[in-house]
Amino acid sequence: MTVAGGSLTLSVRDIRASRPQSLVAVSRALEDRRRRVVVLAELVLWRRAAAPRWSGAASSAAADRYAVVVAGLGRLAASIAVAGQAVGQAAGRLEAAIDLVHRADRRAVDEGAWIDDDGRLFLPVRASLGHPALEAHRARLDELLRAEVHACLAQACRAAAETDDELLRALLSSARGATLAAGAGGGAVVLAALAPPPIASAAGGVSAQVFASAAWWRSMTDQERRRAIRDHPEWVGPRDGVPATARHEANLVLLARAEEVAWTRARETRRSGWVGNAAERTRADEHVAALQALRDVLARRDGGERLLLLIDPSALDVKAVVALGDVDRAAHVVTFVGGLSTMVGTDLRRYDDTFVRMRSEARSVAAGQDVAIVTWMGYDAPQVHEIVSSIDRNVLNAKLARDNAGALADFATGIEAARDRPAHQTVWAHSYGATLAGFASLRTSAVDDVAVFGAPGLPFSDVSRSALKPGSLNVLGAVGDDVFNYGWMVHGTPAAEVAGATRLSTFALKQAGSGCNHWLHPRSEYVDVGRTSVGHSDYLRAGTDSARNLVVIAAGRPDLRVFQGADERACTTTGPSLGTDPMSWPRLVP
Amino acid sequence: MRYDVDTAALRDDVSTIDEVLVRVQRLGIADELTPLAAALPGSRCGAALRDVAAAWTARLAGTRWELKELGRSLAAAADTYDAVERAARQSVERSFGGLR
């Protein structure tokens, strides 16, 4: 693989053979020369100023001449500084390019593949896995490998070629008299910043842009990354593939900007007081509330680090993604997607409270390994009032789920691309969020396990038709959850009927095997209500089997899952609850 | 016209300038850049190092020329002052010579 850089090209072979340490040595030698020139300029000045041994018109003329010489030596020192800093910066860039090639090498080796000096990836002949679904999954992993390796090598070649061009330009211009701008310090950046790739999600398949973004970030020096965060937070904050800590830092800048805009807008809409802009006023207040919720959650000091991974106030409602825990290093990362009516302003604090508890449970199950939980509100969820006021944003329409599936898949792949070691990644998806996660599951991504609860329906009837690994889709549906039981009427296949999905327990009897036909007795008399989830919004409650199942999946312990048994199948098969409490009234079970 | 000069000090300045000139000559910026060619195989930088070296050689030649000119003019000033002083002294000595 080579990338054009002026009239010549730089190949993977060239990058591997390059020696950044030699550039560092050259940079140091140039710095030494610069210091020598400064000493010479000082010596000339000192001689001139040592004693007033000469006065008169000729002396004044000589003073002018001295000034010219000293200024010339100063410019010479500054030009040498430009050359030295350019070489030093190029050394950093080259090291980053070599690291990118090494990352590609490591990724290839981990999968039994290798990369030659021309940047060609060779996959090994794989032994048969004995099942078409497993073969398909293996092929998808290879597709991810190819995308990442290609992105790493392409960016390494591009960065090396651009650095080569920039370095040559800096060396020539400094030799011809260029100096740094006034005020530029010793660590001034001489080479132009590497432009980032576009953020836009690919229409389908593997999200090559995410790997390109990750490679872009890796191709910069620490100093350049700091500059990107400071000068272009919009390049960094929303970019999947960039490490969470860097995104957080950039997003804090974007959050402050969003707050300023939101407060101004709220003040202006309130000042006008016109009845006709009530909707605008509500929207402005919702934005302020959302940003306040973000501030509140980010300020929590309960031992769990929060990272702001997205803040997008440009949508109807504020979009945000907040991580609890170390997304860049935790062994297990969960991404939660909510459904109908979720909004940052009204729900983020509640989710964060819940996930503090669930993370603690998951960490204890994961036996010493860390778990991070991400609240992904990266899509503008449908709202209740939109059932009657909108077609495209209607919860009965899959459009929002379909349109935002790429963003969710890219987010998960971006976490993986930014890390040094892969994470076990799980998606927890509730209600309409499950339909969105279903569409995301059609795309090749870094997601390992999916748990959908209260899902109204999924866009595939068989796990083998999705991009998920066989056995990785878990379905939870509670008694009295009408969305789960009847949502399929508008949203495709009922989650419970997807072939290859694993149905997990959300229900427990006080006494196992006692059955459900306790005629004229309320269910609460024989159901363990502490462990049983009821209705559409009870899956995350502490102590329930459903929450426990979600926790063990997140912790990478599928062996601890509790499956739906015969009792549960019988007891949770009811007609529509229509808002009544299925625990309070006796029901004849068919 | 009024001036005051210590030509010996001026000649010391010339020596300093000559010393600076020698040190500038020894800077060897182009030589320091030579390892870049091997460190950056296949690069434009490596290929164009001769142009870069030529540019630095020209740049340093300019600096040296400025220093040389300064040294030369200081030496000329010292010589001229000494000559004027000598001529003035001889003139004074001549005019008082008849009185002895």
Contacts between the chains, C-beta under 8 A, distances in Angstrom:
chain1	res1	chain2	res2	distance
A	5	B	44	6.5
A	6	B	44	5.3
A	7	B	44	7.0
A	8	B	42	6.6
A	8	B	43	7.0
A	8	B	44	5.1
A	8	B	47	6.6
A	9	B	42	7.4
A	10	B	42	5.5
A	10	B	43	6.5
A	11	B	42	6.5
A	13	B	42	7.6
A	14	B	40	7.8
A	14	B	41	5.1
A	14	B	42	3.6
A	14	B	43	7.1
A	17	B	41	4.8
A	17	B	42	7.9
A	18	B	39	6.2
A	18	B	40	5.7
A	18	B	41	6.3
A	18	B	43	7.9
A	19	B	38	7.2
A	19	B	39	4.3
A	20	B	39	7.3
A	22	B	35	4.9
A	22	B	36	7.5
A	22	B	38	6.9
A	22	B	39	3.6
A	23	B	36	6.9
A	23	B	39	5.5
A	23	B	40	7.6
A	25	B	35	6.9
A	26	B	32	6.1
A	26	B	33	6.4
A	26	B	35	5.6
A	26	B	36	6.1
A	26	B	39	7.5
A	29	B	32	4.5
A	30	B	29	7.2
A	30	B	32	5.9
A	30	B	33	8.0
A	33	B	27	5.5
A	33	B	28	7.8
A	33	B	29	6.1
A	33	B	32	6.5
A	36	B	23	6.9
A	36	B	27	6.8
A	37	B	24	7.6
A	37	B	27	7.1
A	40	B	20	4.9
A	40	B	23	5.8
A	40	B	24	6.7
A	43	B	16	6.5
A	43	B	19	8.0
A	43	B	20	6.2
A	44	B	16	7.1
A	44	B	17	7.0
A	44	B	20	5.9
A	47	B	12	7.5
A	47	B	13	5.2
A	47	B	16	4.6
A	47	B	17	7.9
A	48	B	13	7.4
A	51	B	9	6.8
A	53	B	4	7.8
A	53	B	5	6.9
A	53	B	6	3.8
A	53	B	9	4.3
A	53	B	10	7.5
A	54	B	3	7.9
A	54	B	4	7.0
A	54	B	5	4.9
A	54	B	6	6.7
A	54	B	9	7.2
A	54	B	10	6.5
A	55	B	2	7.8
A	55	B	3	6.0
A	55	B	4	4.7
A	55	B	5	7.5
A	56	B	1	7.6
A	56	B	2	6.6
A	56	B	3	2.9
A	56	B	4	6.9
A	56	B	5	7.1
A	57	B	1	7.8
A	57	B	3	7.3
A	58	B	3	7.0
A	58	B	77	5.8
A	59	B	3	7.2
A	59	B	5	7.5
A	62	B	70	8.0
A	62	B	73	6.9
A	62	B	74	6.6
A	62	B	77	6.7
A	65	B	69	7.5
A	65	B	70	5.3
A	65	B	73	6.4
A	66	B	70	6.8
A	68	B	66	6.5
A	69	B	66	5.1
A	69	B	67	6.1
A	69	B	70	5.1
A	72	B	62	7.6
A	72	B	63	5.7
A	72	B	66	5.2
A	73	B	63	6.8
A	76	B	59	7.2
A	76	B	60	7.7
A	76	B	63	5.5
A	79	B	59	7.1
A	80	B	29	6.5
A	83	B	29	7.5
A	83	B	33	7.7
A	87	B	33	8.0
A	87	B	36	7.3
A	94	B	40	7.7
A	164	B	40	6.6
A	164	B	43	4.4
A	164	B	44	5.2
A	164	B	45	5.5
A	165	B	44	6.4
A	167	B	45	5.2
A	168	B	43	7.9
A	168	B	44	5.1
A	168	B	45	4.7
A	168	B	48	5.5
A	168	B	52	7.5
A	171	B	33	7.1
A	171	B	45	6.9
A	171	B	52	4.6
A	172	B	48	7.6
A	172	B	51	6.7
A	172	B	52	5.9
A	172	B	55	5.9
A	175	B	29	7.8
A	175	B	52	5.9
A	175	B	55	3.4
A	175	B	56	4.5
A	175	B	58	7.8
A	175	B	59	5.4
A	176	B	55	5.6
A	176	B	59	7.0
A	177	B	59	6.9
